[in-house]
Each structure stands twice: as structure tokens, then as C-alpha cells.
Amino acid sequence: MPDMYATQALTDLVPLADELDKNKVTPGVLGFIVFAALAAGVWLLMKSMNRHMGKVDFEEAPDPDAVAAEATVGAGSAKQK
């Protein structure tokens, strides 16, 4: 029997949907508030990320293979002088 009540409720709401003009339906104030909150959150996150990235002091360690190759080339040229 619960299915009958659900069907009755749906059929009662169908005439309400016919009254809406599909060309004039807008997100309204709630849609604007949600969009503005998301935009403000993204802006604050970007500002925080920029501040944190500014604090990073990164210096890459030299490649061990390049250092070894440079040392052998440097030692070979020193012997020639």
C-alpha cells in the first residue's frame, strides 16, 4: 500500500510543474549565495597557497652522475696543464 500513497503524491505535484515557465526559471538567491561562497573559498585557498609557496626555500641537490662526470673532466684537464 505505500506505493499507492507515493503515486498519489506524485500525481498531485504534476499540475504544479505545469505552471512553471521553463524559460523564466533561475537559480535565484540561493544559487547566487552558493556560487559566491564557492568563489570566496577558492579565492581564500589560492591566497593561502600563494603565501605558503612563498615560504618554500627549495634548492635541488645536484645529480650524482653529473657531479662524477664533471669531476673526471675537471681532473683530466688539470693534468694536461
Backbone as JSON Lines, residues from 0, in Angstrom:
{"i":0,"aa":"M","n":[0.78,-1.21,0.0],"ca":[0.0,0.0,0.0],"c":[0.83,1.29,0.0]}
{"i":1,"aa":"P","n":[2.08,1.29,0.51],"ca":[2.84,2.54,0.49],"c":[3.08,3.07,-0.92]}
{"i":2,"aa":"D","n":[3.15,2.19,-1.91],"ca":[3.37,2.65,-3.28],"c":[2.2,3.48,-3.79]}
{"i":3,"aa":"M","n":[1.01,3.15,-3.33],"ca":[-0.16,3.89,-3.76],"c":[-0.11,5.33,-3.26]}
{"i":4,"aa":"Y","n":[0.35,5.52,-2.04],"ca":[0.43,6.87,-1.47],"c":[1.51,7.69,-2.19]}
{"i":5,"aa":"A","n":[2.62,7.05,-2.52],"ca":[3.67,7.76,-3.24],"c":[3.19,8.17,-4.63]}
{"i":6,"aa":"T","n":[2.48,7.3,-5.29],"ca":[1.95,7.62,-6.61],"c":[0.95,8.76,-6.53]}
{"i":7,"aa":"Q","n":[0.12,8.75,-5.51],"ca":[-0.87,9.82,-5.32],"c":[-0.17,11.16,-5.08]}
{"i":8,"aa":"A","n":[0.9,11.14,-4.29],"ca":[1.64,12.38,-4.01],"c":[2.27,12.92,-5.29]}
{"i":9,"aa":"L","n":[2.82,12.05,-6.12],"ca":[3.43,12.49,-7.37],"c":[2.41,13.07,-8.34]}
{"i":10,"aa":"T","n":[1.25,12.45,-8.41],"ca":[0.23,12.96,-9.32],"c":[-0.33,14.3,-8.83]}
{"i":11,"aa":"D","n":[-0.28,14.55,-7.52],"ca":[-0.73,15.85,-7.0],"c":[0.26,16.96,-7.35]}
{"i":12,"aa":"L","n":[1.54,16.62,-7.5],"ca":[2.56,17.63,-7.79],"c":[2.69,17.93,-9.28]}
{"i":13,"aa":"V","n":[2.21,17.09,-10.13],"ca":[2.35,17.28,-11.57],"c":[1.7,18.57,-12.05]}
{"i":14,"aa":"P","n":[0.49,18.94,-11.59],"ca":[-0.09,20.21,-12.04],"c":[0.74,21.43,-11.62]}
{"i":15,"aa":"L","n":[1.44,21.35,-10.5],"ca":[2.29,22.46,-10.07],"c":[3.45,22.67,-11.04]}
{"i":16,"aa":"A","n":[3.97,21.58,-11.58],"ca":[5.08,21.68,-12.52],"c":[4.65,22.3,-13.84]}
{"i":17,"aa":"D","n":[3.4,22.13,-14.22],"ca":[2.91,22.71,-15.47],"c":[2.8,24.22,-15.39]}
{"i":18,"aa":"E","n":[2.67,24.76,-14.19],"ca":[2.52,26.2,-14.02],"c":[3.83,26.96,-14.17]}
{"i":19,"aa":"L","n":[4.95,26.28,-14.05],"ca":[6.25,26.94,-14.15],"c":[6.59,27.23,-15.6]}
{"i":20,"aa":"D","n":[7.06,28.43,-15.86],"ca":[7.54,28.78,-17.2],"c":[9.01,28.37,-17.27]}
{"i":21,"aa":"K","n":[9.33,27.4,-18.11],"ca":[10.69,26.86,-18.15],"c":[11.71,27.88,-18.65]}
{"i":22,"aa":"N","n":[11.28,28.94,-19.29],"ca":[12.2,29.97,-19.76],"c":[12.52,31.0,-18.68]}
{"i":23,"aa":"K","n":[11.75,31.01,-17.6],"ca":[11.96,32.0,-16.56],"c":[12.49,31.42,-15.27]}
{"i":24,"aa":"V","n":[12.77,30.14,-15.23],"ca":[13.28,29.51,-14.02],"c":[14.75,29.86,-13.9]}
{"i":25,"aa":"T","n":[15.14,30.41,-12.74],"ca":[16.52,30.82,-12.49],"c":[17.0,30.2,-11.19]}
{"i":26,"aa":"P","n":[18.31,30.2,-10.95],"ca":[18.82,29.64,-9.7],"c":[18.39,30.45,-8.48]}
{"i":27,"aa":"G","n":[18.13,31.71,-8.65],"ca":[17.64,32.53,-7.54],"c":[18.73,32.95,-6.58]}
{"i":28,"aa":"V","n":[18.3,33.42,-5.45],"ca":[19.22,33.95,-4.43],"c":[20.07,32.84,-3.84]}
{"i":29,"aa":"L","n":[19.47,31.68,-3.6],"ca":[20.24,30.57,-3.03],"c":[21.37,30.15,-3.97]}
{"i":30,"aa":"G","n":[21.09,30.09,-5.26],"ca":[22.14,29.74,-6.22],"c":[23.26,30.76,-6.22]}
{"i":31,"aa":"F","n":[22.91,32.05,-6.12],"ca":[23.93,33.08,-6.08],"c":[24.77,32.97,-4.81]}
{"i":32,"aa":"I","n":[24.13,32.7,-3.68],"ca":[24.86,32.59,-2.41],"c":[25.81,31.41,-2.44]}
{"i":33,"aa":"V","n":[25.36,30.29,-2.97],"ca":[26.23,29.11,-3.07],"c":[27.41,29.39,-4.0]}
{"i":34,"aa":"F","n":[27.14,30.01,-5.14],"ca":[28.21,30.32,-6.08],"c":[29.2,31.32,-5.47]}
{"i":35,"aa":"A","n":[28.7,32.34,-4.78],"ca":[29.57,33.34,-4.15],"c":[30.41,32.69,-3.06]}
{"i":36,"aa":"A","n":[29.83,31.77,-2.28],"ca":[30.59,31.09,-1.22],"c":[31.7,30.23,-1.82]}
{"i":37,"aa":"L","n":[31.39,29.53,-2.91],"ca":[32.42,28.72,-3.58],"c":[33.54,29.6,-4.14]}
{"i":38,"aa":"A","n":[33.17,30.72,-4.75],"ca":[34.18,31.62,-5.31],"c":[35.05,32.2,-4.2]}
{"i":39,"aa":"A","n":[34.45,32.59,-3.09],"ca":[35.22,33.15,-1.98],"c":[36.14,32.08,-1.39]}
{"i":40,"aa":"G","n":[35.66,30.85,-1.29],"ca":[36.51,29.77,-0.78],"c":[37.7,29.49,-1.67]}
{"i":41,"aa":"V","n":[37.47,29.47,-2.97],"ca":[38.59,29.25,-3.92],"c":[39.58,30.4,-3.84]}
{"i":42,"aa":"W","n":[39.08,31.63,-3.73],"ca":[39.98,32.79,-3.64],"c":[40.83,32.71,-2.37]}
{"i":43,"aa":"L","n":[40.22,32.35,-1.24],"ca":[40.98,32.23,0.0],"c":[42.0,31.09,-0.07]}
{"i":44,"aa":"L","n":[41.63,29.98,-0.69],"ca":[42.58,28.88,-0.84],"c":[43.76,29.27,-1.73]}
{"i":45,"aa":"M","n":[43.5,29.99,-2.8],"ca":[44.59,30.42,-3.69],"c":[45.51,31.42,-2.97]}
{"i":46,"aa":"K","n":[44.92,32.31,-2.18],"ca":[45.71,33.28,-1.43],"c":[46.59,32.56,-0.4]}
{"i":47,"aa":"S","n":[46.03,31.58,0.29],"ca":[46.8,30.81,1.26],"c":[47.9,30.01,0.59]}
{"i":48,"aa":"M","n":[47.59,29.39,-0.56],"ca":[48.6,28.61,-1.27],"c":[49.74,29.5,-1.73]}
{"i":49,"aa":"N","n":[49.42,30.69,-2.21],"ca":[50.45,31.62,-2.66],"c":[51.36,32.01,-1.49]}
{"i":50,"aa":"R","n":[50.77,32.23,-0.33],"ca":[51.55,32.6,0.86],"c":[52.46,31.44,1.28]}
{"i":51,"aa":"H","n":[51.93,30.22,1.26],"ca":[52.72,29.06,1.66],"c":[53.82,28.75,0.64]}
{"i":52,"aa":"M","n":[53.54,28.93,-0.63],"ca":[54.57,28.68,-1.65],"c":[55.68,29.72,-1.57]}
{"i":53,"aa":"G","n":[55.37,30.92,-1.11],"ca":[56.39,31.94,-0.94],"c":[57.38,31.6,0.17]}
{"i":54,"aa":"K","n":[56.94,30.8,1.14],"ca":[57.8,30.42,2.26],"c":[58.74,29.27,1.91]}
{"i":55,"aa":"V","n":[58.49,28.59,0.8],"ca":[59.29,27.42,0.44],"c":[60.66,27.86,-0.05]}
{"i":56,"aa":"D","n":[61.69,27.27,0.54],"ca":[63.06,27.54,0.11],"c":[63.62,26.22,-0.42]}
{"i":57,"aa":"F","n":[63.52,26.04,-1.72],"ca":[63.88,24.76,-2.32],"c":[65.14,24.93,-3.14]}
{"i":58,"aa":"E","n":[66.11,24.11,-2.83],"ca":[67.34,24.08,-3.62],"c":[67.58,22.63,-4.0]}
{"i":59,"aa":"E","n":[67.58,22.36,-5.3],"ca":[67.7,20.99,-5.78],"c":[69.11,20.48,-5.57]}
{"i":60,"aa":"A","n":[69.21,19.24,-5.1],"ca":[70.51,18.61,-4.91],"c":[71.09,18.29,-6.28]}
{"i":61,"aa":"P","n":[72.4,18.41,-6.44],"ca":[73.0,18.11,-7.75],"c":[72.88,16.62,-8.07]}
{"i":62,"aa":"D","n":[72.8,16.31,-9.36],"ca":[72.72,14.94,-9.83],"c":[74.06,14.25,-9.59]}
{"i":63,"aa":"P","n":[74.09,13.12,-8.9],"ca":[75.38,12.45,-8.62],"c":[76.14,12.06,-9.88]}
{"i":64,"aa":"D","n":[75.43,11.66,-10.94],"ca":[76.11,11.28,-12.18],"c":[76.78,12.5,-12.82]}
{"i":65,"aa":"A","n":[76.11,13.66,-12.79],"ca":[76.68,14.86,-13.37],"c":[77.88,15.33,-12.58]}
{"i":66,"aa":"V","n":[77.84,15.2,-11.26],"ca":[78.97,15.61,-10.41],"c":[80.17,14.71,-10.69]}
{"i":67,"aa":"A","n":[79.93,13.41,-10.83],"ca":[81.03,12.47,-11.11],"c":[81.63,12.75,-12.48]}
{"i":68,"aa":"A","n":[80.8,13.02,-13.47],"ca":[81.31,13.3,-14.82],"c":[82.08,14.61,-14.83]}
{"i":69,"aa":"E","n":[81.62,15.59,-14.1],"ca":[82.31,16.88,-14.03],"c":[83.66,16.75,-13.33]}
{"i":70,"aa":"A","n":[83.7,15.9,-12.3],"ca":[84.95,15.69,-11.57],"c":[85.98,15.0,-12.45]}
{"i":71,"aa":"T","n":[85.57,14.04,-13.26],"ca":[86.53,13.35,-14.14],"c":[86.99,14.26,-15.25]}
{"i":72,"aa":"V","n":[86.11,15.1,-15.78],"ca":[86.5,16.03,-16.82],"c":[87.44,17.08,-16.23]}
{"i":73,"aa":"G","n":[87.12,17.56,-15.03],"ca":[87.96,18.57,-14.38],"c":[89.34,18.01,-14.02]}
{"i":74,"aa":"A","n":[89.41,16.75,-13.61],"ca":[90.68,16.14,-13.24],"c":[91.53,15.92,-14.5]}
{"i":75,"aa":"G","n":[90.9,15.57,-15.6],"ca":[91.63,15.34,-16.85],"c":[92.21,16.62,-17.39]}
{"i":76,"aa":"S","n":[91.5,17.72,-17.28],"ca":[92.01,18.99,-17.8],"c":[93.08,19.55,-16.88]}
{"i":77,"aa":"A","n":[93.02,19.24,-15.59],"ca":[94.05,19.72,-14.66],"c":[95.36,19.0,-14.92]}
{"i":78,"aa":"K","n":[95.33,17.75,-15.32],"ca":[96.55,17.01,-15.6],"c":[97.24,17.51,-16.86]}
{"i":79,"aa":"Q","n":[96.46,18.03,-17.82],"ca":[97.01,18.49,-19.06],"c":[97.73,19.81,-18.9]}
{"i":80,"aa":"K","n":[97.46,20.6,-17.9],"ca":[98.07,21.91,-17.74],"c":[99.41,21.8,-17.22]}
